[in-house]
Amino acid sequence: MSIRVVFLGTSGSVPTLKRSLPSVVVQCPRDQWMFDCGENVQRQMMQAKVSFHRKMKVFITHLHGDHVLGLPGLLQTMALMDRKEPVQVYGPVGLKDFLVCTKETLNFGLTFPVEISEILSEGVVCEEEEYTIITKKSNHAVESYAFAFVEKPRPGKFYPKKALALGVAAGELWSKLQGGEEVTLADGKVVKPGDVMGPMRPGRKIVYTGDTKPFESFAKFAEGADLVIHDCTFDDSLTKKAALDGHSTPTQAAQQAKAAGAKQLALSHISARYPNAGLLLEQAKKTFANSVLAEDFMELELPLSE
């Protein structure tokens, strides 16, 4: 069961002909998780075949326009499509005032509940049965948060041959074992999940930084991430400008991913000054080989660990 990461927008500050403003969607079998919501996100969703009706939570890193101005339009479009499912929105203090003011000023109605949660502290901000969202303050010009999407540990691989060898027939008993229950056979023999299944498999982890320059606690926050999506606004020759503006360069992003022991790095929030951003990827790969340059509509699959 794969997790699909869809890049809807990968530009920084202003859109370009090839890049829309920041937004990433993590798609799971039953849920969608959106990180940042730049302008034009509805059209990007249509092109990427991202549903307007599935269960969705939206996480806003900070209240700069390129990361949040798409949210009112997205909610209005969903209402025009007669969405009924609630949408949960999480972000810094001020997010609720922004959305309420926009809704009242534009005088549009909603066909579904919008539940707004303002982040008051670091740590767990959302917990579901299978997934947790954890936040950490990043290092930008305004109050800003990085998010970690963490899948909870999953049951180990089920081995049908072992079950059959122990006399467990296919069917309901297999389901119970895979659900973590021990079963008792007709002859009184007890079979435990560990008898027919491998060890628990660690959940997958995706870290999204939003806008940030490097910060010391990042390595621990992103430790072991399957994918780090990191700010990479300017190339290495503009390190001083990046620091002044609260952004990162390719080498800095690569160093952060390497320190965290991440498996893969995706460079995003690319300045419009780079119509061909190959230079950024080249610089990152010198420090972290498994780096990719995020492009609009690029998709990454994170398969289930064996």
C-alpha positions as CSV (number, residue, x, y, z in Angstrom):
1,M,0.0,0.0,0.0
2,S,1.9,3.0,-1.3
3,I,1.7,6.6,-0.1
4,R,1.7,9.1,-3.0
5,V,3.2,12.5,-2.7
6,V,1.9,15.0,-5.3
7,F,3.7,18.4,-5.9
8,L,1.0,20.9,-6.9
9,G,3.2,24.0,-6.7
10,T,6.9,24.3,-6.3
11,S,7.7,28.0,-6.9
12,G,8.7,30.5,-4.2
13,S,7.0,33.9,-3.7
14,V,5.7,34.4,-7.3
15,P,4.4,31.9,-9.9
16,T,6.2,31.2,-13.1
17,L,5.1,29.7,-16.4
18,K,6.2,26.3,-15.2
19,R,5.7,26.5,-11.5
20,S,2.7,27.4,-9.4
21,L,2.9,28.5,-5.7
22,P,3.6,26.1,-2.9
23,S,1.3,23.1,-2.2
24,V,2.0,19.4,-1.6
25,V,-0.6,16.7,-1.2
26,V,0.1,13.4,0.6
27,Q,-2.4,10.8,-0.5
28,C,-3.2,7.7,1.6
29,P,-5.9,5.1,0.8
30,R,-8.6,7.0,2.7
31,D,-7.2,10.4,3.4
32,Q,-5.5,13.4,1.7
33,W,-3.2,15.8,3.6
34,M,-2.3,19.1,2.0
35,F,0.7,21.1,3.1
36,D,0.4,24.8,2.2
37,C,-2.1,26.2,-0.3
38,G,-0.8,28.7,-2.8
39,E,-2.9,30.5,-5.4
40,N,-4.3,28.5,-8.3
41,V,-4.3,25.3,-6.2
42,Q,-7.7,24.2,-7.6
43,R,-6.5,24.1,-11.2
44,Q,-3.4,22.2,-10.1
45,M,-5.6,19.7,-8.3
46,M,-7.6,19.1,-11.4
47,Q,-4.6,18.5,-13.5
48,A,-3.1,16.2,-11.0
49,K,-6.4,14.4,-10.5
50,V,-6.5,15.2,-6.8
51,S,-10.1,14.9,-5.5
52,F,-12.1,17.8,-4.1
53,H,-14.4,15.4,-2.2
54,R,-12.1,13.1,-0.3
55,K,-11.4,13.5,3.4
56,M,-8.8,16.3,3.6
57,K,-6.8,18.1,6.2
58,V,-4.8,21.3,5.3
59,F,-1.7,22.4,7.1
60,I,-0.4,25.9,6.6
61,T,3.3,26.6,7.5
62,H,3.0,30.4,7.8
63,L,0.9,33.3,6.9
64,H,2.7,34.6,3.8
65,G,0.5,35.1,0.8
66,D,2.2,32.5,-1.5
67,H,1.5,29.8,1.1
68,V,-2.1,30.6,2.1
69,L,-3.9,32.8,-0.5
70,G,-5.2,29.7,-2.3
71,L,-7.1,28.5,0.7
72,P,-10.2,30.8,0.4
73,G,-10.5,29.9,-3.3
74,L,-10.1,26.2,-2.6
75,L,-12.9,26.3,0.0
76,Q,-15.2,28.2,-2.3
77,T,-14.6,25.9,-5.2
78,M,-15.3,22.9,-2.9
79,A,-18.6,24.5,-1.9
80,L,-19.6,25.2,-5.5
81,M,-18.9,21.4,-6.1
82,D,-21.4,20.7,-3.2
83,R,-18.8,19.1,-1.0
84,K,-20.3,17.7,2.3
85,E,-17.2,16.3,4.1
86,P,-15.6,18.6,6.7
87,V,-12.2,20.1,6.1
88,Q,-9.8,20.6,8.9
89,V,-7.3,23.4,8.6
90,Y,-4.2,23.9,10.9
91,G,-1.8,26.8,11.0
92,P,-0.3,29.6,13.0
93,V,-2.2,32.1,15.1
94,G,-4.0,34.5,12.8
95,L,-5.2,31.9,10.4
96,K,-8.8,31.9,11.7
97,D,-9.1,35.7,11.5
98,F,-7.8,35.5,7.9
99,L,-10.3,33.0,6.8
100,V,-13.3,34.5,8.6
101,C,-12.5,38.0,7.3
102,T,-12.1,36.6,3.7
103,K,-15.3,34.7,3.9
104,E,-17.3,37.7,5.2
105,T,-15.7,40.1,2.7
106,L,-16.3,37.9,-0.3
107,N,-19.7,36.8,1.1
108,F,-19.5,33.2,0.0
109,G,-21.3,30.3,1.6
110,L,-20.0,26.9,2.4
111,T,-21.8,23.5,2.1
112,F,-19.5,21.8,4.6
113,P,-17.9,22.5,8.0
114,V,-14.4,24.1,8.1
115,E,-12.7,23.3,11.4
116,I,-9.8,25.7,12.1
117,S,-7.1,24.8,14.6
118,E,-4.4,27.4,15.4
119,I,-1.1,26.0,16.5
120,L,0.0,27.3,19.9
121,S,3.0,25.0,20.6
122,E,5.2,22.4,19.0
123,G,4.4,18.7,19.1
124,V,1.5,16.6,17.9
125,V,-1.2,18.8,16.2
126,C,-3.3,16.0,14.7
127,E,-3.6,12.3,15.5
128,E,-5.6,9.8,13.5
129,E,-5.8,6.0,13.8
130,E,-2.9,5.4,11.4
131,Y,-1.1,8.8,11.1
132,T,0.2,11.6,13.3
133,I,1.2,15.1,12.3
134,I,3.9,16.7,14.4
135,T,5.1,20.3,14.1
136,K,8.3,22.1,14.9
137,K,9.0,25.8,14.8
138,S,11.2,26.5,11.8
139,N,13.5,29.5,11.1
140,H,11.8,32.0,8.8
141,A,11.0,35.8,8.9
142,V,7.6,35.2,10.6
143,E,6.2,32.6,12.9
144,S,6.5,29.4,10.8
145,Y,6.2,25.7,11.3
146,A,7.6,22.6,9.7
147,F,5.4,19.5,9.6
148,A,6.2,15.8,10.0
149,F,3.7,13.3,8.6
150,V,4.3,10.1,10.5
151,E,2.7,6.8,9.8
152,K,2.2,4.6,12.9
153,P,4.0,1.3,12.9
154,R,2.2,-1.3,10.8
155,P,1.8,-5.1,11.3
156,G,4.6,-7.3,10.0
157,K,4.3,-9.3,6.7
158,F,1.8,-12.2,6.9
159,Y,3.2,-15.6,5.8
160,P,0.3,-17.9,4.5
161,K,2.5,-21.0,4.3
162,K,3.4,-20.7,8.0
163,A,-0.3,-20.4,8.9
164,L,-1.2,-23.4,6.9
165,A,1.6,-25.4,8.4
166,L,0.3,-24.7,11.8
167,G,-3.2,-25.8,10.8
168,V,-4.8,-22.4,10.4
169,A,-7.2,-22.5,7.5
170,A,-7.6,-19.4,5.3
171,G,-10.4,-17.1,6.2
172,E,-11.5,-15.5,9.3
173,L,-8.7,-16.8,11.5
174,W,-6.1,-15.3,9.1
175,S,-7.8,-11.9,9.4
176,K,-7.7,-12.1,13.2
177,L,-4.0,-13.0,13.2
178,Q,-3.2,-10.1,10.8
179,G,-5.2,-7.8,13.1
180,G,-3.0,-8.8,16.0
181,E,-5.3,-11.3,17.7
182,E,-4.2,-14.8,18.8
183,V,-6.5,-17.6,17.7
184,T,-7.4,-21.0,19.2
185,L,-7.8,-23.9,16.8
186,A,-10.4,-26.8,17.2
187,D,-7.8,-29.0,18.9
188,G,-7.1,-26.3,21.5
189,K,-3.8,-25.2,20.0
190,V,-3.1,-21.4,20.3
191,V,-1.5,-19.6,17.4
192,K,-0.1,-16.1,18.0
193,P,0.4,-13.4,15.4
194,G,4.1,-13.7,15.8
195,D,4.0,-17.3,14.7
196,V,2.8,-16.4,11.2
197,M,3.9,-12.8,10.8
198,G,7.2,-10.9,10.5
199,P,8.2,-8.1,12.9
200,M,6.3,-4.8,13.0
201,R,7.2,-2.6,10.1
202,P,8.1,1.1,10.9
203,G,5.7,3.7,9.5
204,R,6.7,6.0,6.7
205,K,7.7,9.6,7.5
206,I,7.5,12.7,5.3
207,V,8.9,16.1,6.5
208,Y,7.8,19.4,4.9
209,T,9.7,22.5,5.9
210,G,7.8,25.3,4.3
211,D,10.1,28.4,4.2
212,T,13.1,28.2,6.4
213,K,16.8,28.6,6.8
214,P,18.6,25.8,8.6
215,F,17.8,25.3,12.3
216,E,19.6,23.2,14.8
217,S,16.7,21.0,15.9
218,F,15.8,19.9,12.4
219,A,18.0,16.8,12.4
220,K,16.2,15.3,15.3
221,F,12.8,16.4,14.1
222,A,13.3,14.8,10.7
223,E,15.3,11.8,11.9
224,G,15.0,8.8,9.6
225,A,12.5,10.5,7.3
226,D,11.7,8.6,4.1
227,L,11.3,12.0,2.3
228,V,12.3,15.5,3.3
229,I,10.7,18.3,1.2
230,H,13.0,21.3,1.9
231,D,13.1,25.0,1.1
232,C,15.7,25.6,-1.6
233,T,14.9,29.2,-2.8
234,F,18.4,30.3,-3.8
235,D,21.6,28.7,-5.1
236,D,24.8,28.5,-3.0
237,S,26.2,31.8,-4.3
238,L,23.3,33.6,-2.6
239,T,23.8,32.2,0.9
240,K,23.8,35.6,2.6
241,K,20.6,36.6,0.8
242,A,19.0,33.3,1.8
243,A,19.9,34.0,5.4
244,L,18.5,37.5,5.3
245,D,15.2,36.4,3.8
246,G,14.8,33.2,5.9
247,H,15.4,30.7,3.2
248,S,17.9,27.9,2.3
249,T,20.3,27.0,-0.4
250,P,20.8,23.5,-2.0
251,T,23.8,22.7,0.1
252,Q,22.1,23.7,3.3
253,A,19.0,21.7,2.4
254,A,21.3,18.7,1.6
255,Q,23.2,19.1,4.9
256,Q,19.9,19.1,6.8
257,A,18.7,16.0,5.1
258,K,22.0,14.2,5.6
259,A,22.1,15.1,9.3
260,A,18.6,13.7,9.7
261,G,19.5,10.4,8.1
262,A,16.8,10.9,5.5
263,K,16.3,8.6,2.6
264,Q,15.4,11.2,0.0
265,L,15.4,14.9,-0.4
266,A,13.1,17.0,-2.6
267,L,14.1,20.6,-3.3
268,S,11.2,23.0,-3.5
269,H,10.1,26.6,-3.2
270,I,12.4,27.5,-6.1
271,S,12.9,31.2,-6.9
272,A,11.6,32.5,-10.2
273,R,15.1,33.6,-11.0
274,Y,15.9,30.0,-12.0
275,P,13.9,29.1,-15.2
276,N,16.2,26.1,-15.4
277,A,16.9,25.0,-11.8
278,G,19.4,22.3,-12.7
279,L,22.1,24.2,-10.9
280,L,20.3,23.8,-7.6
281,L,20.0,20.0,-8.0
282,E,23.7,19.8,-9.0
283,Q,24.8,21.7,-5.8
284,A,22.6,19.5,-3.5
285,K,23.8,16.2,-4.9
286,K,27.4,17.0,-4.0
287,T,26.3,16.7,-0.3
288,F,23.2,14.4,-0.6
289,A,23.2,12.1,-3.6
290,N,19.6,11.0,-3.4
291,S,18.2,14.5,-4.1
292,V,15.5,15.4,-6.6
293,L,14.3,18.8,-7.9
294,A,10.6,19.1,-7.3
295,E,8.5,20.1,-10.3
296,D,4.8,20.8,-10.6
297,F,2.8,17.6,-10.9
298,M,5.8,15.4,-10.0
299,E,4.7,12.4,-8.0
300,L,6.8,10.3,-5.6
301,E,5.6,6.9,-4.3
302,L,6.6,5.7,-0.9
303,P,6.0,1.9,-0.8
304,L,5.3,0.0,2.4
305,S,8.4,-1.2,4.1
306,E,9.0,-5.0,3.9
